[in-house]
Amino acid sequence: KEMERHKTLFVKGAAENNIDEEKALEIYDIMFKFANYGFNRSHAAAYSVVAFHTAYLKAHYPAEFMAAILTHSKNNIEKLTFFLRECKRMKLTVLGPDVNESEMNFTVNELGHIRFGLSALKGVGEGPVEELVRSRTEEGPFTTVYEMMRRLNLRTINKRCMDSLVKGGALDLFGIARGNYFAPSDKFDTYLNHLLKYGNVYQKQIIETANSLFGTSSEIMVPEPKVPEHVPWPLIQKLTEEREVAGIYISGHPLDDYRMVVEHFTTCSLEDATLHPHRPSKVAGIVTMANHGFDSKGNGRGFFALQDYTSGIEISLWRDDYQKFKHLFEVGQCLYLRGVYEPRWRGADTFAFNIKEAKQLAVMEDEVVSSLTIKVMLDQINENFVKEMKNIVSNNKGSNMLKLEIRDIEERLLLPMYSRTYKVKVDNKLIEKLDEMSIRYSLE
């Protein structure tokens, strides 16, 4: 668009310099093509060296390489999500934040696992991380949350910071459920406030005792707050709180269980659906907010929020559509939707996703796949390939038809076949195995 805008200006300027219009347009066309980002040779050579270096590091130091990539991408949620999924594909373990092991950025521990960086959590800046690392270095790891409150500088590790640490899972090692930290405790609104008060009182008494005449012989007597009884957060709330402080789901994404359907039977992400109004779309997401109610005439209506890996949309249901789909829209439900992002009503400036079809993703696996087609080159077929395929089929028995496409490039032949003997169950487990073996396939 930018280059097109300059076309008239360029031709006019060329004419002023005694260059005819035909020659000017010819030169302009060359520049227009180059605007797609052209490489000169020295540039291409430099990129090839960088490409080789990064490929070498990813192949030989995968955990360290991906930890560096995650650190570099920690402020870009879309990229961070993408690279976390790449870690999963590479079978690298990414652990959540931990006050006894996490550093400022993503790091690799002694077991070769990637540990989440504390600075990736909102409200946990460099100061709090430096204080945690200092205390661990000087006095060893924290054994209880009470010891942590006694040791840390609570002017640096404040309530906002502690909120983020709890919601991000950095305090899970102490065995206290995350929801308990936000339950009422004694005269305090939350157990977390009670703990902070405990730490402040303890540290104040330490100072007062040190300054007293009998400081070395006195004992500090501050009772440790008892953990309140509280119903643990449901999984969706736990994941939602993680996303609030980290921008992503740390413990895992609810859609991961339905990867096969999401990757092969949706047409775009939720964000793409909003960027292309009026285009029919098939999308998937998890319901993160549900507000059921009635309109002014007493008819049922609902307002909902749907979230996928990187973005979300709001959905409104009214009258007949609400009655038809309301049972599906509850917090925590993973849904498949077919519809169109379009104006809420004729002539309106505001848009909404108009649903034509809605189903639970858990039901979709059994409904959408009828067959699996394995695509293989003729020279790939050997005894080992046949053995692997037999193992895959034997370990994934089901009701889906199994097909085979054998290609011979030299003879320009394509031989389609299907199995009369074997049928398979197409699910995440099978798809992951095929991807691991770099076997091409298609689903119908």
Helices and strands as residue ranges (DSSP letters): H 2-16, H 21-34, H 41-60, H 62-72, H 77-89, E 94-95, E 107-108, E 114-115, G 118-120, H 126-139, H 145-151, H 159-167, G 172-174, G 178-182, H 191-211, H 235-246, G 254-258, H 259-265, H 270-275, E 280-294, E 300-307, E 312-318, H 319-325, G 326-328, E 334-343, E 351-360, H 361-368, E 371-377, G 378-380, H 383-395, E 397-408, E 413-424, H 428-436, E 440-443
